[in-house]
């Protein structure tokens, strides 16, 4: 782990405390149980099935119906669109400028792996594509994770 690249605050923390602290030790001093629960729900989400498609919890039939109408009933497009998450959106826009490519890559790869594992666990026998789209230093907003069920040209 690139500890100081992923958690730059550790460098100052370590200097102040006279030793090397793990990210887990640092967060045990700086975090809250509310933050831990919220991040856990992001990295290990609940999924719902709507109109035969799978989404992160919170999606309604009216959300899906609107997208179905706008995409000529293409399930893959609807799922990928609704299920995408820009990595920057994990935090408030006021601190987006503090994000680094290393952090966004780490978070995106971790989200991709955890969502893939959770989808496989929750929907055995169904195949999902979980993608991490890398951005660039010029446009960190491009970093995103998305998923959709693998179907051969399926419409709903």
C-alpha positions as CSV (number, residue, x, y, z in Angstrom):
1,X,0.0,0.0,0.0
2,X,1.3,3.4,-0.9
3,X,0.3,4.7,2.5
4,X,1.3,8.4,2.1
5,X,-0.1,8.6,-1.4
6,X,-3.4,7.1,-0.4
7,X,-3.7,8.9,3.0
8,X,-1.4,12.0,2.8
9,X,-2.5,13.0,6.3
10,X,-0.6,10.0,7.7
11,X,2.7,11.8,7.1
12,X,1.9,14.6,9.4
13,X,0.1,12.3,11.9
14,X,3.2,10.0,12.0
15,X,5.6,13.0,12.4
16,X,3.4,14.4,15.3
17,X,3.1,11.1,17.0
18,X,6.7,9.9,16.5
19,X,6.0,6.7,14.7
20,X,4.3,5.0,11.7
21,X,0.6,4.5,12.1
22,X,-1.4,2.2,9.9
23,X,-4.4,3.7,7.9
24,X,-6.6,1.5,10.2
25,X,-5.0,3.0,13.3
26,X,-5.4,6.6,11.9
27,X,-9.0,6.1,11.0
28,X,-9.7,4.6,14.4
29,X,-8.7,8.0,15.8
30,X,-10.2,10.3,13.2
31,X,-13.3,8.5,11.9
32,X,-16.8,7.9,13.3
33,X,-19.1,4.9,13.4
34,X,-21.5,6.8,11.2
35,X,-18.8,7.3,8.5
36,X,-17.8,3.7,8.8
37,X,-21.4,2.5,8.3
38,X,-21.9,4.8,5.4
39,X,-18.7,3.8,3.6
40,X,-19.5,0.1,4.2
41,X,-22.9,0.5,2.5
42,X,-21.1,2.0,-0.5
43,X,-18.4,-0.7,-0.7
44,X,-20.8,-3.6,0.1
45,X,-24.1,-2.3,-1.2
46,X,-27.6,-3.7,-1.1
47,X,-29.0,-4.5,-4.5
48,X,-32.6,-4.5,-5.7
49,X,-34.2,-6.1,-8.7
50,X,-36.5,-3.8,-10.7
51,X,-38.2,-4.8,-14.0
52,X,-35.9,-7.9,-14.0
53,X,-32.7,-5.7,-13.8
54,X,-30.4,-5.2,-10.9
55,X,-29.6,-1.9,-9.3
56,X,-28.0,-0.5,-6.2
57,X,-30.7,0.1,-3.5
58,X,-32.8,3.2,-3.9
59,X,-33.8,2.8,-7.5
60,X,-37.5,2.8,-8.2
61,X,-39.7,1.4,-10.9
62,X,-40.4,5.0,-12.2
63,X,-36.6,5.7,-12.4
64,X,-36.2,2.5,-14.5
65,X,-39.3,3.2,-16.7
66,X,-38.0,6.6,-17.6
67,X,-34.7,5.3,-18.7
68,X,-36.3,2.4,-20.5
69,X,-38.3,4.8,-22.6
70,X,-35.3,7.0,-23.3
71,X,-33.1,4.0,-24.4
72,X,-35.5,2.0,-26.6
73,X,-35.7,-0.6,-23.8
74,X,-32.0,-1.5,-23.8
75,X,-31.4,-3.2,-20.5
76,X,-27.6,-3.0,-20.6
77,X,-27.8,0.8,-21.2
78,X,-30.3,1.3,-18.5
79,X,-28.4,-0.7,-15.9
80,X,-25.0,0.8,-16.8
81,X,-26.4,4.4,-16.7
82,X,-28.3,4.0,-13.4
83,X,-25.6,1.9,-11.8
84,X,-22.6,4.2,-12.5
85,X,-20.8,6.1,-9.8
86,X,-18.3,8.9,-10.4
87,X,-15.6,8.2,-7.8
88,X,-15.4,12.0,-7.0
89,X,-19.1,11.8,-5.9
90,X,-18.1,9.8,-2.9
91,X,-17.2,13.1,-1.3
92,X,-18.5,16.7,-1.3
93,X,-17.5,18.8,-4.4
94,X,-15.8,21.2,-2.0
95,X,-13.0,18.8,-1.6
96,X,-12.7,17.3,-5.0
97,X,-9.6,19.3,-5.6
98,X,-7.9,17.3,-2.8
99,X,-8.4,14.0,-4.7
100,X,-5.4,12.4,-6.4
101,X,-5.3,10.0,-9.2
102,X,-3.7,7.4,-7.0
103,X,-6.6,7.7,-4.5
104,X,-9.2,7.5,-7.3
105,X,-7.6,4.5,-8.9
106,X,-7.4,2.7,-5.5
107,X,-11.0,3.5,-4.7
108,X,-12.3,2.6,-8.1
109,X,-10.5,-0.7,-8.2
110,X,-11.7,-1.5,-4.7
111,X,-15.3,-0.6,-5.5
112,X,-15.1,-2.7,-8.7
113,X,-13.9,-5.8,-6.8
114,X,-16.3,-5.5,-3.9
115,X,-19.4,-4.8,-6.2
116,X,-18.4,-7.8,-8.4
117,X,-18.1,-10.1,-5.3
118,X,-21.4,-8.9,-3.8
119,X,-23.3,-9.3,-7.1
120,X,-21.9,-12.8,-7.4
121,X,-22.9,-13.6,-3.9
122,X,-26.4,-12.1,-4.1
123,X,-27.2,-13.3,-7.6
124,X,-25.5,-16.7,-8.1
125,X,-25.8,-18.0,-11.7
126,X,-26.2,-14.5,-13.2
127,X,-23.3,-12.8,-14.9
128,X,-22.5,-9.2,-14.4
129,X,-19.9,-6.9,-15.9
130,X,-18.4,-4.5,-13.3
131,X,-16.2,-1.9,-14.9
132,X,-13.8,0.6,-13.6
133,X,-13.4,3.5,-16.1
134,X,-10.1,5.4,-15.5
135,X,-10.0,9.1,-15.9
136,X,-7.1,11.3,-16.4
137,X,-5.2,14.0,-14.4
138,X,-6.9,16.6,-16.7
139,X,-10.4,15.3,-15.8
140,X,-10.7,13.4,-12.5
141,X,-14.5,13.3,-13.0
142,X,-14.0,10.6,-15.6
143,X,-13.1,8.0,-12.9
144,X,-16.2,5.9,-12.4
145,X,-17.4,2.4,-11.6
146,X,-20.5,0.8,-13.2
147,X,-22.2,-2.5,-13.6
148,X,-24.8,-4.2,-15.7
149,X,-25.9,-7.8,-16.3
150,X,-24.4,-9.6,-19.2
151,X,-27.1,-10.4,-21.8
152,X,-26.9,-11.0,-25.4
153,X,-28.6,-7.9,-26.8
154,X,-31.4,-8.0,-24.2
155,X,-34.4,-5.6,-24.2
156,X,-37.0,-5.4,-21.5
